[in-house]
Structures are given as structure tokens and as C-alpha cells.
Amino acid sequence: MAEAKPRPGTLVVSYIALGKWQDIRDSGNGQMIGSGTGTILFATGSAAITLDALPDPDSAIVFSYVAQNDNEVTIRTTILALQNYNYPEWRVRTYAGGKIREVEATNVPKVQTFNGSTITAIAQASNLSHAPYNENITSPELTIDLLPLMDNVVLLPGSVVFEWNGETYFDRDGSLYKNLSTETNAGIQVGRVDYSGGLATLANYPAGTVNTATIQAAATIGVGFGIDAVAFRTPGAPIRQGSLQLTAVRVDNGDIITATADFNGEFDTAEVVGNIDVTTGWCELQFTDGANPIYVIPQSVRYNCVVETSLPLDAELIGLDPVRLPPDGKVPIYRAGDIVVISHTAATDAGTPIAGQVINLVRDHQAEIVVEDSSGALLASDQYTVDREAGTVTFADPLSLVDLGSNPLAAPFTIKDRVEHMSVLSDVQINGDLSIISPVPWDLPASETTVSSAVVYGDLQARVKNFFSQKVFSDCRGKARDHS
């Protein structure tokens, strides 16, 4: 039954024994039960059956089932072909001397049985209908030859930009992206680039006709230009242990090599060996498989690491100033570890305010919000309320446009709000560049933003009163001067 394998639970084997039909049925788990036993393998369609009794003469064994691939009933009948004929039996009579006296012939009826072949009948119920069948076929990957007219060259990693079927694709470390965001620089990964073969493979691409790709940017280098070792110094030191990560692109097959230093500064992978001195930031690496060098594209070697910076203690806290004056007498006004305040004041045109008017500023969490008239005079603070967390100004109702002295003010009015961000300096350069440990929460214009140093006081204070001077030779320890 290999050409039409039975569906589980549908096979029925029938035979006649003692003049009655006997059935052996498939229980659905490969076991045959009923007037006999056996097993069936649904994967191959083969069955082994043992009958409880011998079938009657001139009877047939019938197999009926529903095939696995259709709603059909298959009946197979094993036919026994029978033929009747007369078989002559000869009898010879002889005399006492051994001579034949006569020969008698008697016809005995015989039956010869011939095993015939199998007849298969396939039928389907007339009320069955075929439902539509839908199948989703995954589209194959699309390969684009970016260098069809160039040989012996390798694409420079990160340099490929091409357009195809209305989409622009960008190369990033061997992966192709589209729909890059101008805000987050993130995109959708849709394929990969084979730098050595100059091929771009797209796993996801728009439907339509196949058009020619337009290369907008691509740089190539000669295939013979490769290196098997690098040595470099990190931009800062010391390096956090286990933080250095490196990637490179192989020249021979375009695969990306990745490696990470362990906490001892060692590189020991199947493709990279070497070490980094975490104290000085000096790193020496070799690309090898253990026996032969592996050549990589020099421009593809990239690394990232974490540089640690120690912030010095305040000189007042340790009781001395470790910074020496330079020969020219100039000292920096900022040092790493100092507290600074970054501030910016913005102006919002309020025109002529009306009673109960609410104005939403473009930013929130201000340090101060004031309202000025056209000459810069301040509007009385009781004529408006501010919500610095929400960044809103609500004018009083009723409203009087006067200053604190009840003098009238002239429109137009301007709302000035100042934001401040306090942070700690992590690095100070001699050219005036400052680095802070936390980002500024607003987008502030550089030409209007100021940086100020700050001194942080605690919440414990002392008060001294009733000052007076007294000669030290006197033996007075009272709370007033002794004039004696």
C-alpha cells in the first residue's frame, strides 16, 4: 500500500471464516485488533496481519481504507483463480507369471488453485467537494552584483550605499539596512554584503519588476592589500578590564571576525590572539587560525572600550592643594571632579496678556520664570503664577499690568525662563572643552549657554553672636568684655 498509504484509524481487513465476514480494524495507533492481530506502519503503508482462523475456500481477503492524501476509499481484493480438471488414475492387472492381463483407467476430478494479482478499486463519495488550497511560498534571496565590471578588488566595509526598486540600502559592518531614522540612526536589516565578492544579498525586498541597482557610494581596495596583525593605542587609559571589543573583515571570504579581551587583557580565539595592557591602553593582536595567518581589510578593523577616569578629591577635604601653579601663572578655572551649572535663558513673546490666559512654554523644569514689559521692567509677581515643572504661565484674573510699585507697564510683554543643569566634570581639556558625566536634558544653543562653577554647601550651619575682644593676660572667661 505504498502508493496510497492508509490514514490512521481507517484500515479494515475483512475475510470470510465459517461462512461469516470477520474484520480486523486499525485502532489508530498502528495496532490491528478484532478477528486477528497485526501492526501497520503509516509512513510506509506496510502491514503485518495474523488471522484468527483460516479463510473459507474460494473466499477473498479485502483491504479497505481512506488514503492519507485524499478523501477516497481504497479497496483491495486478493482473488484466487480456480480450475477443475479430470486426473486419470491407471490400474494394471497381471497374471501369476507377471504378464499384464488388462489396464483400467479411472478419471478422478481435481481442482487446481492459482494465486492471482491484486485489483485496486478507488472511489470517492459524490457529495464531497474540493476546497481551495492556498500556500505561501517564501521568496528566495536576491543577489545583486555591485561590481560586475571590476575584478581583484574588495569593497571597503561601511562604504556601500545603493538604490534599488525605490529603496536605499546602507552597509553597516556587513549588514544591509534600509529606512534609516534621522533621529535614532536605526534602520531595518534586510540583507548582507559580501565584501570580497562584491555581492549584496537581500532577504527582504519590495515586490515588482527587477530593475538595475544604482550605486550611490562605494569604495574599493586591492585584494592584495591585507594585514594579519595590528598594534594600536586607545585614546585613554586605564582601560576597564574585559571591555575591549574588536571586529575586522576577512579578505578571503568577507566574514566578520569578532573578539573580546578577557579580564586579564588576553585575546585567545579561533581567529585572534594577542593582549592589551589595560594600564597604558597599548594593544597588539594577530589574526591567525593557529597555523596560517588570516588577512583582514585594514580599514575594517574597529574596536571599542571603556576608559576609566579617577576624579580627584576636593583639596579642602584632604587639607592640601595637589595642583601646582604653572610657570606662566595661569591656572584652570575648572578641574575634573568640579561641580558646574549649565544655564540658558529663553524668551517667549506674550504680546498683551489677558486675564486668566495660560501660556505653555516650549520646555519645562525651569529654575526661574519672569515676565518683562517692552522696557525690561518686571511684571508684579502677584499678577501671574508659574508651574516650573510643567513649564506654564497663568495670568491673574483680574489682571493689572503693573510692576511692584503699581506703575503701569507697556506691551509687548516677554516671558523669560531660565533652565539650569548641575553636573560633575569628568574631563577638562586645555582648549576649553569640558566633559560632564550626565547629558543635558535640553537642546541648548552653544552661543547662548553659559557654564558656571558651583560650590555645594551642606545643611549644617553654625551661628556666632556677641563678638568682643579681650586681652589674653586677663583671667576673664565671661560673655562680656572685662574693662579692668
Disulfide bonds with the S-S distance in Angstrom:
none
